Amino acid sequence: MMVRQWFVWTMRFAAVSALLVGGPACSDCSLSVSTTSLPNGTVGVRYFKELNSHCGGDTWFIQTGQLPPGIGLQDNGDLEGTPTMAGVFTFTVAVFDFGSGETAFKGLSLAVDEPAGDATPTTTATPTETPAS
């Protein structure tokens, strides 16, 4: 009976440890950022893009460069916010995998455009005819 309890406890401990540590690393897989490009944003318009990774990834961060003002990178890989300045912003994102200890990097650019101008049509005055007297 004592050996059986020890075995059950050992298996539970191993299962919990694998969950906490992330389990054995995938031998045929290497962590990478799979997002290859980002759609343009527009000043004053909400922006959202989910970054993706291959073979894991637990937390995302900006390694170098700068995001457009008003946009942030969440720990889960979501780029979101409302940009406040037009331009092209170049940066390197990184994703870290707790289980394997790997970090992957990817250089990306996000172009933010000015909002479209006011499309109000202009009217021109037409001359009025004066009646002949």
Secondary structure, DSSP 8 states (H G I E B T S, - for coil): -HHHHHHHHHHHHHHHHHHHHT-S--TT---EE-------EETTS-EEEE--EES---EEEEEEE---TTEEE-TTSEEEE---S-EEEEEEEEEE-TTT--EEEEEEEEEEE--------------------
